[in-house]
Amino acid sequence: MTDATPSSDDAVSPGIYEHFTGSRYEVHGVGTHTETGEALVFYRTLYGDYSFWVRPLAMFIEHVDRDGYSGPRFRRIA
């Protein structure tokens, strides 16, 4: 298995994050996919059913340009 974890994984730690669309999420941590070694962010919604989700770390920390917005997909707020 290779280490697919980007060096920027230190930038994502447990806390409250806001998606660029305004929704808020609680990050529980970063884990590793058992088969691929890919780093995954484990988080839950802070609205609706408070469901749990995972997203590749690389996608979580990426920069987005959409509908007039240019910036991080998620930003830590607490």
N, CA, C and O atoms as a CHARMM CRD file, in Angstrom:
* protein
*
  312
    1    1 MET  N      0.84700  -1.17500   0.00000 PROA 1      0.00000
    2    1 MET  CA     0.00000   0.00000   0.00000 PROA 1      0.00000
    3    1 MET  C      0.89000   1.23400   0.00000 PROA 1      0.00000
    4    1 MET  O      1.90600   1.28500   0.69200 PROA 1      0.00000
    5    2 THR  N      0.49100   2.22400  -0.78800 PROA 2      0.00000
    6    2 THR  CA     1.25900   3.45900  -0.85300 PROA 2      0.00000
    7    2 THR  C      0.61800   4.51400   0.02200 PROA 2      0.00000
    8    2 THR  O     -0.57500   4.44600   0.31700 PROA 2      0.00000
    9    3 ASP  N      1.40400   5.48200   0.43300 PROA 3      0.00000
   10    3 ASP  CA     0.88700   6.56900   1.24000 PROA 3      0.00000
   11    3 ASP  C      0.32500   7.63100   0.31200 PROA 3      0.00000
   12    3 ASP  O      1.07800   8.41100  -0.27000 PROA 3      0.00000
   13    4 ALA  N     -1.00500   7.66700   0.16900 PROA 4      0.00000
   14    4 ALA  CA    -1.65600   8.62000  -0.70900 PROA 4      0.00000
   15    4 ALA  C     -2.09300   9.87700   0.03100 PROA 4      0.00000
   16    4 ALA  O     -2.78400  10.72000  -0.54100 PROA 4      0.00000
   17    5 THR  N     -1.70500  10.01200   1.27800 PROA 5      0.00000
   18    5 THR  CA    -2.12500  11.14600   2.08200 PROA 5      0.00000
   19    5 THR  C     -1.34500  12.39200   1.68400 PROA 5      0.00000
   20    5 THR  O     -0.11800  12.40900   1.79200 PROA 5      0.00000
   21    6 PRO  N     -2.03400  13.43700   1.22500 PROA 6      0.00000
   22    6 PRO  CA    -1.33500  14.68100   0.91000 PROA 6      0.00000
   23    6 PRO  C     -0.69900  15.27100   2.16000 PROA 6      0.00000
   24    6 PRO  O     -1.19300  15.06200   3.26800 PROA 6      0.00000
   25    7 SER  N      0.37700  15.99500   1.99000 PROA 7      0.00000
   26    7 SER  CA     1.06300  16.57600   3.13900 PROA 7      0.00000
   27    7 SER  C      0.21200  17.62800   3.82400 PROA 7      0.00000
   28    7 SER  O      0.50200  18.00600   4.95900 PROA 7      0.00000
   29    8 SER  N     -0.83000  18.10700   3.16400 PROA 8      0.00000
   30    8 SER  CA    -1.67300  19.14300   3.74800 PROA 8      0.00000
   31    8 SER  C     -2.74000  18.57800   4.67700 PROA 8      0.00000
   32    8 SER  O     -3.62100  19.31900   5.11400 PROA 8      0.00000
   33    9 ASP  N     -2.68500  17.26500   4.99600 PROA 9      0.00000
   34    9 ASP  CA    -3.69300  16.67400   5.88000 PROA 9      0.00000
   35    9 ASP  C     -3.65700  17.29600   7.26700 PROA 9      0.00000
   36    9 ASP  O     -4.64400  17.23000   8.00100 PROA 9      0.00000
   37   10 ASP  N     -2.52700  17.90300   7.63600 PROA 10     0.00000
   38   10 ASP  CA    -2.44000  18.59600   8.91400 PROA 10     0.00000
   39   10 ASP  C     -3.39200  19.79000   8.95200 PROA 10     0.00000
   40   10 ASP  O     -3.75500  20.26100  10.03000 PROA 10     0.00000
   41   11 ALA  N     -3.79700  20.28000   7.78000 PROA 11     0.00000
   42   11 ALA  CA    -4.67800  21.43400   7.69800 PROA 11     0.00000
   43   11 ALA  C     -6.11400  21.07300   8.04500 PROA 11     0.00000
   44   11 ALA  O     -6.92300  21.96900   8.28200 PROA 11     0.00000
   45   12 VAL  N     -6.45600  19.78700   8.08400 PROA 12     0.00000
   46   12 VAL  CA    -7.81500  19.35800   8.41700 PROA 12     0.00000
   47   12 VAL  C     -7.76500  18.59600   9.73100 PROA 12     0.00000
   48   12 VAL  O     -7.18400  17.51500   9.82400 PROA 12     0.00000
   49   13 SER  N     -8.37900  19.17800  10.73200 PROA 13     0.00000
   50   13 SER  CA    -8.44200  18.55800  12.05300 PROA 13     0.00000
   51   13 SER  C     -9.87700  18.67800  12.55500 PROA 13     0.00000
   52   13 SER  O    -10.65900  19.45100  12.00100 PROA 13     0.00000
   53   14 PRO  N    -10.23200  17.93200  13.58700 PROA 14     0.00000
   54   14 PRO  CA   -11.59400  18.01300  14.09300 PROA 14     0.00000
   55   14 PRO  C    -12.01800  19.45400  14.38800 PROA 14     0.00000
   56   14 PRO  O    -11.25000  20.24600  14.93400 PROA 14     0.00000
   57   15 GLY  N    -13.23900  19.76700  14.02000 PROA 15     0.00000
   58   15 GLY  CA   -13.76500  21.11300  14.22900 PROA 15     0.00000
   59   15 GLY  C    -14.96800  21.36600  13.34400 PROA 15     0.00000
   60   15 GLY  O    -15.48100  20.45500  12.69500 PROA 15     0.00000
   61   16 ILE  N    -15.41300  22.61400  13.32400 PROA 16     0.00000
   62   16 ILE  CA   -16.56600  23.02300  12.53000 PROA 16     0.00000
   63   16 ILE  C    -16.05100  23.71400  11.26800 PROA 16     0.00000
   64   16 ILE  O    -15.20700  24.60800  11.32900 PROA 16     0.00000
   65   17 TYR  N    -16.57600  23.28000  10.13500 PROA 17     0.00000
   66   17 TYR  CA   -16.17700  23.82100   8.84100 PROA 17     0.00000
   67   17 TYR  C    -17.40900  24.32200   8.09900 PROA 17     0.00000
   68   17 TYR  O    -18.51800  23.82400   8.29500 PROA 17     0.00000
   69   18 GLU  N    -17.19200  25.31400   7.24600 PROA 18     0.00000
   70   18 GLU  CA   -18.26700  25.82500   6.41800 PROA 18     0.00000
   71   18 GLU  C    -17.94600  25.54600   4.96000 PROA 18     0.00000
   72   18 GLU  O    -16.84900  25.84500   4.48900 PROA 18     0.00000
   73   19 HSD  N    -18.90500  24.97400   4.25000 PROA 19     0.00000
   74   19 HSD  CA   -18.78700  24.71800   2.81500 PROA 19     0.00000
   75   19 HSD  C    -18.95200  26.04800   2.09000 PROA 19     0.00000
   76   19 HSD  O    -19.58100  26.96300   2.61900 PROA 19     0.00000
   77   20 PHE  N    -18.41000  26.16500   0.91700 PROA 20     0.00000
   78   20 PHE  CA   -18.48900  27.44300   0.21000 PROA 20     0.00000
   79   20 PHE  C    -19.91700  27.86200  -0.10400 PROA 20     0.00000
   80   20 PHE  O    -20.15400  29.02800  -0.41900 PROA 20     0.00000
   81   21 THR  N    -20.87600  26.94300  -0.02600 PROA 21     0.00000
   82   21 THR  CA   -22.28600  27.27300  -0.25100 PROA 21     0.00000
   83   21 THR  C    -22.97700  27.75100   1.01800 PROA 21     0.00000
   84   21 THR  O    -24.13000  28.18200   0.97300 PROA 21     0.00000
   85   22 GLY  N    -22.26800  27.67800   2.17100 PROA 22     0.00000
   86   22 GLY  CA   -22.79900  28.18500   3.42300 PROA 22     0.00000
   87   22 GLY  C    -23.20500  27.13200   4.43600 PROA 22     0.00000
   88   22 GLY  O    -23.39600  27.46500   5.60500 PROA 22     0.00000
   89   23 SER  N    -23.34500  25.88000   4.03800 PROA 23     0.00000
   90   23 SER  CA   -23.72000  24.81500   4.97200 PROA 23     0.00000
   91   23 SER  C    -22.56300  24.51800   5.91800 PROA 23     0.00000
   92   23 SER  O    -21.39600  24.67500   5.55800 PROA 23     0.00000
   93   24 ARG  N    -22.89800  24.08900   7.12800 PROA 24     0.00000
   94   24 ARG  CA   -21.87100  23.80600   8.14300 PROA 24     0.00000
   95   24 ARG  C    -21.78900  22.31500   8.45600 PROA 24     0.00000
   96   24 ARG  O    -22.77700  21.58200   8.40400 PROA 24     0.00000
   97   25 TYR  N    -20.56900  21.90200   8.78100 PROA 25     0.00000
   98   25 TYR  CA   -20.26000  20.50100   9.01500 PROA 25     0.00000
   99   25 TYR  C    -19.31000  20.36900  10.18600 PROA 25     0.00000
  100   25 TYR  O    -18.51900  21.27100  10.46400 PROA 25     0.00000
  101   26 GLU  N    -19.39300  19.23300  10.87300 PROA 26     0.00000
  102   26 GLU  CA   -18.45000  18.92000  11.94600 PROA 26     0.00000
  103   26 GLU  C    -17.51900  17.82200  11.46000 PROA 26     0.00000
  104   26 GLU  O    -17.94800  16.69900  11.19800 PROA 26     0.00000
  105   27 VAL  N    -16.24200  18.15700  11.34400 PROA 27     0.00000
  106   27 VAL  CA   -15.23400  17.16900  10.93800 PROA 27     0.00000
  107   27 VAL  C    -14.82500  16.37800  12.16900 PROA 27     0.00000
  108   27 VAL  O    -14.49200  16.95000  13.20600 PROA 27     0.00000
  109   28 HSD  N    -14.85500  15.04900  12.04200 PROA 28     0.00000
  110   28 HSD  CA   -14.44200  14.17000  13.13300 PROA 28     0.00000
  111   28 HSD  C    -12.99000  13.75500  13.00200 PROA 28     0.00000
  112   28 HSD  O    -12.33000  13.49000  14.00600 PROA 28     0.00000
  113   29 GLY  N    -12.48200  13.69600  11.78100 PROA 29     0.00000
  114   29 GLY  CA   -11.08600  13.34600  11.59600 PROA 29     0.00000
  115   29 GLY  C    -10.78800  12.92200  10.17700 PROA 29     0.00000
  116   29 GLY  O    -11.65800  12.91800   9.30500 PROA 29     0.00000
  117   30 VAL  N     -9.52700  12.56300   9.96900 PROA 30     0.00000
  118   30 VAL  CA    -9.05200  12.08300   8.67900 PROA 30     0.00000
  119   30 VAL  C     -8.61000  10.64200   8.86600 PROA 30     0.00000
  120   30 VAL  O     -7.85900  10.33000   9.79000 PROA 30     0.00000
  121   31 GLY  N     -9.07900   9.76300   7.98300 PROA 31     0.00000
  122   31 GLY  CA    -8.71600   8.35300   8.03000 PROA 31     0.00000
  123   31 GLY  C     -8.12700   7.91200   6.71000 PROA 31     0.00000
  124   31 GLY  O     -7.97800   8.71000   5.78400 PROA 31     0.00000
  125   32 THR  N     -7.79600   6.64700   6.63100 PROA 32     0.00000
  126   32 THR  CA    -7.17600   6.09300   5.43600 PROA 32     0.00000
  127   32 THR  C     -8.01300   4.95300   4.88800 PROA 32     0.00000
  128   32 THR  O     -8.41300   4.05500   5.62900 PROA 32     0.00000
  129   33 HSD  N     -8.27800   4.99000   3.59200 PROA 33     0.00000
  130   33 HSD  CA    -9.01700   3.91600   2.93200 PROA 33     0.00000
  131   33 HSD  C     -8.19300   2.63800   3.03600 PROA 33     0.00000
  132   33 HSD  O     -6.99800   2.64500   2.74100 PROA 33     0.00000
  133   34 THR  N     -8.82300   1.54600   3.45400 PROA 34     0.00000
  134   34 THR  CA    -8.09400   0.30100   3.71500 PROA 34     0.00000
  135   34 THR  C     -7.48100  -0.32400   2.47200 PROA 34     0.00000
  136   34 THR  O     -6.46200  -1.00800   2.57000 PROA 34     0.00000
  137   35 GLU  N     -8.06700  -0.10800   1.32600 PROA 35     0.00000
  138   35 GLU  CA    -7.56300  -0.75600   0.09600 PROA 35     0.00000
  139   35 GLU  C     -6.63800   0.13600  -0.72000 PROA 35     0.00000
  140   35 GLU  O     -5.65600  -0.34000  -1.29000 PROA 35     0.00000
  141   36 THR  N     -6.94500   1.42400  -0.77900 PROA 36     0.00000
  142   36 THR  CA    -6.19500   2.31800  -1.65900 PROA 36     0.00000
  143   36 THR  C     -5.18000   3.19300  -0.94900 PROA 36     0.00000
  144   36 THR  O     -4.26900   3.72900  -1.57900 PROA 36     0.00000
  145   37 GLY  N     -5.33200   3.33900   0.35900 PROA 37     0.00000
  146   37 GLY  CA    -4.44500   4.22700   1.10700 PROA 37     0.00000
  147   37 GLY  C     -4.83800   5.69600   0.98600 PROA 37     0.00000
  148   37 GLY  O     -4.15700   6.56600   1.53000 PROA 37     0.00000
  149   38 GLU  N     -5.93000   5.97600   0.27800 PROA 38     0.00000
  150   38 GLU  CA    -6.37100   7.35600   0.09000 PROA 38     0.00000
  151   38 GLU  C     -6.84100   7.96100   1.41800 PROA 38     0.00000
  152   38 GLU  O     -7.54000   7.30500   2.19100 PROA 38     0.00000
  153   39 ALA  N     -6.45800   9.19800   1.67100 PROA 39     0.00000
  154   39 ALA  CA    -6.89800   9.90900   2.87300 PROA 39     0.00000
  155   39 ALA  C     -8.33500  10.37600   2.67500 PROA 39     0.00000
  156   39 ALA  O     -8.67000  10.95100   1.64100 PROA 39     0.00000
  157   40 LEU  N     -9.18300  10.12400   3.67500 PROA 40     0.00000
  158   40 LEU  CA   -10.59700  10.48700   3.62300 PROA 40     0.00000
  159   40 LEU  C    -10.97000  11.31000   4.85000 PROA 40     0.00000
  160   40 LEU  O    -10.51800  11.01900   5.95700 PROA 40     0.00000
  161   41 VAL  N    -11.78900  12.33200   4.65400 PROA 41     0.00000
  162   41 VAL  CA   -12.27800  13.16100   5.75300 PROA 41     0.00000
  163   41 VAL  C    -13.63800  12.61400   6.17400 PROA 41     0.00000
  164   41 VAL  O    -14.51500  12.41300   5.33400 PROA 41     0.00000
  165   42 PHE  N    -13.81500  12.37200   7.47200 PROA 42     0.00000
  166   42 PHE  CA   -15.05900  11.86200   8.03900 PROA 42     0.00000
  167   42 PHE  C    -15.75600  13.02400   8.73100 PROA 42     0.00000
  168   42 PHE  O    -15.19800  13.63300   9.64400 PROA 42     0.00000
  169   43 TYR  N    -16.98400  13.33600   8.29500 PROA 43     0.00000
  170   43 TYR  CA   -17.68400  14.49000   8.84200 PROA 43     0.00000
  171   43 TYR  C    -19.18500  14.26700   8.85500 PROA 43     0.00000
  172   43 TYR  O    -19.68800  13.32200   8.24800 PROA 43     0.00000
  173   44 ARG  N    -19.91100  15.16000   9.56400 PROA 44     0.00000
  174   44 ARG  CA   -21.36500  15.05800   9.59600 PROA 44     0.00000
  175   44 ARG  C    -21.97200  16.42800   9.34900 PROA 44     0.00000
  176   44 ARG  O    -21.37000  17.46400   9.62800 PROA 44     0.00000
  177   45 THR  N    -23.17800  16.39500   8.82000 PROA 45     0.00000
  178   45 THR  CA   -23.90100  17.63500   8.56900 PROA 45     0.00000
  179   45 THR  C    -24.36300  18.22800   9.90300 PROA 45     0.00000
  180   45 THR  O    -24.65600  17.49500  10.84700 PROA 45     0.00000
  181   46 LEU  N    -24.42400  19.53200   9.97000 PROA 46     0.00000
  182   46 LEU  CA   -24.95800  20.21300  11.14500 PROA 46     0.00000
  183   46 LEU  C    -26.32400  20.80600  10.81300 PROA 46     0.00000
  184   46 LEU  O    -26.67300  21.89700  11.26300 PROA 46     0.00000
  185   47 TYR  N    -27.07600  20.07000  10.02400 PROA 47     0.00000
  186   47 TYR  CA   -28.43100  20.45000   9.62200 PROA 47     0.00000
  187   47 TYR  C    -29.15900  19.16600   9.22300 PROA 47     0.00000
  188   47 TYR  O    -28.54000  18.11000   9.09300 PROA 47     0.00000
  189   48 GLY  N    -30.44700  19.25900   9.03500 PROA 48     0.00000
  190   48 GLY  CA   -31.22000  18.10300   8.56600 PROA 48     0.00000
  191   48 GLY  C    -31.12200  16.91400   9.49800 PROA 48     0.00000
  192   48 GLY  O    -31.41800  17.01600  10.68900 PROA 48     0.00000
  193   49 ASP  N    -30.70400  15.78300   8.94600 PROA 49     0.00000
  194   49 ASP  CA   -30.64100  14.54100   9.72100 PROA 49     0.00000
  195   49 ASP  C    -29.30100  14.30700  10.41400 PROA 49     0.00000
  196   49 ASP  O    -29.10400  13.25800  11.02700 PROA 49     0.00000
  197   50 TYR  N    -28.38800  15.25500  10.32800 PROA 50     0.00000
  198   50 TYR  CA   -27.05900  15.14700  10.95000 PROA 50     0.00000
  199   50 TYR  C    -26.33000  13.87300  10.50400 PROA 50     0.00000
  200   50 TYR  O    -25.65700  13.21600  11.29900 PROA 50     0.00000
  201   51 SER  N    -26.47800  13.54600   9.23500 PROA 51     0.00000
  202   51 SER  CA   -25.88900  12.32700   8.69000 PROA 51     0.00000
  203   51 SER  C    -24.36700  12.44100   8.56500 PROA 51     0.00000
  204   51 SER  O    -23.81100  13.53800   8.51600 PROA 51     0.00000
  205   52 PHE  N    -23.71500  11.28700   8.51600 PROA 52     0.00000
  206   52 PHE  CA   -22.26100  11.19800   8.38100 PROA 52     0.00000
  207   52 PHE  C    -21.87300  10.99600   6.92200 PROA 52     0.00000
  208   52 PHE  O    -22.57700  10.33100   6.16100 PROA 52     0.00000
  209   53 TRP  N    -20.74300  11.58100   6.55200 PROA 53     0.00000
  210   53 TRP  CA   -20.25400  11.52800   5.17600 PROA 53     0.00000
  211   53 TRP  C    -18.73400  11.34600   5.18400 PROA 53     0.00000
  212   53 TRP  O    -18.07200  11.62200   6.18400 PROA 53     0.00000
  213   54 VAL  N    -18.20000  10.88400   4.07400 PROA 54     0.00000
  214   54 VAL  CA   -16.75500  10.86100   3.84900 PROA 54     0.00000
  215   54 VAL  C    -16.47800  11.49000   2.49800 PROA 54     0.00000
  216   54 VAL  O    -17.28700  11.39500   1.57500 PROA 54     0.00000
  217   55 ARG  N    -15.34300  12.12300   2.39600 PROA 55     0.00000
  218   55 ARG  CA   -14.93100  12.77000   1.14900 PROA 55     0.00000
  219   55 ARG  C    -13.41500  12.65700   1.07000 PROA 55     0.00000
  220   55 ARG  O    -12.73400  12.79000   2.08700 PROA 55     0.00000
  221   56 PRO  N    -12.88000  12.41700  -0.11300 PROA 56     0.00000
  222   56 PRO  CA   -11.42600  12.39200  -0.23600 PROA 56     0.00000
  223   56 PRO  C    -10.81600  13.70200   0.27800 PROA 56     0.00000
  224   56 PRO  O    -11.31800  14.78800  -0.00800 PROA 56     0.00000
  225   57 LEU  N     -9.73900  13.58100   1.03200 PROA 57     0.00000
  226   57 LEU  CA    -9.07100  14.75500   1.58000 PROA 57     0.00000
  227   57 LEU  C     -8.70300  15.74000   0.47500 PROA 57     0.00000
  228   57 LEU  O     -8.88700  16.94800   0.62800 PROA 57     0.00000
  229   58 ALA  N     -8.19100  15.23000  -0.62500 PROA 58     0.00000
  230   58 ALA  CA    -7.78400  16.11600  -1.72100 PROA 58     0.00000
  231   58 ALA  C     -8.95200  16.97300  -2.19900 PROA 58     0.00000
  232   58 ALA  O     -8.76500  18.14300  -2.53500 PROA 58     0.00000
  233   59 MET  N    -10.15400  16.40100  -2.23200 PROA 59     0.00000
  234   59 MET  CA   -11.34000  17.14600  -2.64300 PROA 59     0.00000
  235   59 MET  C    -11.78100  18.11100  -1.54000 PROA 59     0.00000
  236   59 MET  O    -12.21100  19.22700  -1.83000 PROA 59     0.00000
  237   60 PHE  N    -11.67800  17.69300  -0.29500 PROA 60     0.00000
  238   60 PHE  CA   -12.08400  18.52200   0.84200 PROA 60     0.00000
  239   60 PHE  C    -11.29200  19.82500   0.88200 PROA 60     0.00000
  240   60 PHE  O    -11.85000  20.88500   1.16300 PROA 60     0.00000
  241   61 ILE  N    -10.00200  19.74800   0.60500 PROA 61     0.00000
  242   61 ILE  CA    -9.13800  20.92900   0.73200 PROA 61     0.00000
  243   61 ILE  C     -8.93400  21.69500  -0.57200 PROA 61     0.00000
  244   61 ILE  O     -8.23700  22.70900  -0.58900 PROA 61     0.00000
  245   62 GLU  N     -9.53800  21.22100  -1.66600 PROA 62     0.00000
  246   62 GLU  CA    -9.27100  21.86300  -2.94800 PROA 62     0.00000
  247   62 GLU  C     -9.90700  23.25100  -3.06800 PROA 62     0.00000
  248   62 GLU  O    -10.83800  23.60100  -2.34200 PROA 62     0.00000
  249   63 HSD  N     -9.37800  24.00500  -3.99300 PROA 63     0.00000
  250   63 HSD  CA    -9.86200  25.33200  -4.34500 PROA 63     0.00000
  251   63 HSD  C    -10.95300  25.15600  -5.39900 PROA 63     0.00000
  252   63 HSD  O    -10.79300  24.36300  -6.32700 PROA 63     0.00000
  253   64 VAL  N    -12.05400  25.88300  -5.26600 PROA 64     0.00000
  254   64 VAL  CA   -13.13100  25.78900  -6.25300 PROA 64     0.00000
  255   64 VAL  C    -13.39300  27.15800  -6.86800 PROA 64     0.00000
  256   64 VAL  O    -13.23400  28.19000  -6.21700 PROA 64     0.00000
  257   65 ASP  N    -13.79200  27.14400  -8.12200 PROA 65     0.00000
  258   65 ASP  CA   -14.23600  28.33400  -8.85100 PROA 65     0.00000
  259   65 ASP  C    -15.60000  27.99100  -9.41800 PROA 65     0.00000
  260   65 ASP  O    -15.71200  27.25200 -10.39600 PROA 65     0.00000
  261   66 ARG  N    -16.64500  28.54100  -8.78800 PROA 66     0.00000
  262   66 ARG  CA   -17.99400  28.20900  -9.23400 PROA 66     0.00000
  263   66 ARG  C    -18.95100  29.34900  -8.93200 PROA 66     0.00000
  264   66 ARG  O    -18.93100  29.91400  -7.83800 PROA 66     0.00000
  265   67 ASP  N    -19.77500  29.68000  -9.89000 PROA 67     0.00000
  266   67 ASP  CA   -20.84600  30.67000  -9.71400 PROA 67     0.00000
  267   67 ASP  C    -20.36300  31.96000  -9.05900 PROA 67     0.00000
  268   67 ASP  O    -21.01400  32.49100  -8.15900 PROA 67     0.00000
  269   68 GLY  N    -19.22700  32.45500  -9.51300 PROA 68     0.00000
  270   68 GLY  CA   -18.69600  33.70600  -8.98800 PROA 68     0.00000
  271   68 GLY  C    -17.88000  33.57000  -7.71600 PROA 68     0.00000
  272   68 GLY  O    -17.33900  34.55900  -7.22200 PROA 68     0.00000
  273   69 TYR  N    -17.78200  32.35800  -7.17500 PROA 69     0.00000
  274   69 TYR  CA   -16.99300  32.12700  -5.96400 PROA 69     0.00000
  275   69 TYR  C    -15.65200  31.53200  -6.35000 PROA 69     0.00000
  276   69 TYR  O    -15.57500  30.66200  -7.21700 PROA 69     0.00000
  277   70 SER  N    -14.60200  32.00400  -5.70600 PROA 70     0.00000
  278   70 SER  CA   -13.26500  31.44200  -5.89200 PROA 70     0.00000
  279   70 SER  C    -12.61000  31.36300  -4.52400 PROA 70     0.00000
  280   70 SER  O    -12.31700  32.38300  -3.90000 PROA 70     0.00000
  281   71 GLY  N    -12.38300  30.12500  -4.06100 PROA 71     0.00000
  282   71 GLY  CA   -11.78000  29.95100  -2.74900 PROA 71     0.00000
  283   71 GLY  C    -11.81500  28.49800  -2.33200 PROA 71     0.00000
  284   71 GLY  O    -12.06100  27.62200  -3.16100 PROA 71     0.00000
  285   72 PRO  N    -11.57200  28.22700  -1.05500 PROA 72     0.00000
  286   72 PRO  CA   -11.54100  26.84100  -0.59000 PROA 72     0.00000
  287   72 PRO  C    -12.94100  26.22600  -0.57400 PROA 72     0.00000
  288   72 PRO  O    -13.93100  26.91900  -0.34300 PROA 72     0.00000
  289   73 ARG  N    -13.01100  24.91400  -0.82300 PROA 73     0.00000
  290   73 ARG  CA   -14.29400  24.20200  -0.76200 PROA 73     0.00000
  291   73 ARG  C    -14.85700  24.27100   0.65900 PROA 73     0.00000
  292   73 ARG  O    -16.04500  24.53200   0.84500 PROA 73     0.00000
  293   74 PHE  N    -14.00200  24.03900   1.66200 PROA 74     0.00000
  294   74 PHE  CA   -14.38500  24.12500   3.07200 PROA 74     0.00000
  295   74 PHE  C    -13.40800  25.04300   3.77900 PROA 74     0.00000
  296   74 PHE  O    -12.22300  25.08100   3.44700 PROA 74     0.00000
  297   75 ARG  N    -13.91300  25.78500   4.75800 PROA 75     0.00000
  298   75 ARG  CA   -13.01000  26.59000   5.59600 PROA 75     0.00000
  299   75 ARG  C    -13.38500  26.35300   7.05400 PROA 75     0.00000
  300   75 ARG  O    -14.56200  26.27100   7.40500 PROA 75     0.00000
  301   76 ARG  N    -12.38000  26.24800   7.87300 PROA 76     0.00000
  302   76 ARG  CA   -12.60500  26.00800   9.30200 PROA 76     0.00000
  303   76 ARG  C    -13.11300  27.29000   9.95500 PROA 76     0.00000
  304   76 ARG  O    -12.56500  28.37100   9.73600 PROA 76     0.00000
  305   77 ILE  N    -14.17700  27.15400  10.76700 PROA 77     0.00000
  306   77 ILE  CA   -14.72600  28.33700  11.43100 PROA 77     0.00000
  307   77 ILE  C    -14.69600  28.19900  12.95400 PROA 77     0.00000
  308   77 ILE  O    -14.88200  29.19100  13.65900 PROA 77     0.00000
  309   78 ALA  N    -14.46800  27.00600  13.47100 PROA 78     0.00000
  310   78 ALA  CA   -14.38800  26.81900  14.92900 PROA 78     0.00000
  311   78 ALA  C    -13.65400  25.53000  15.24800 PROA 78     0.00000
  312   78 ALA  O    -13.48200  25.19100  16.41900 PROA 78     0.00000
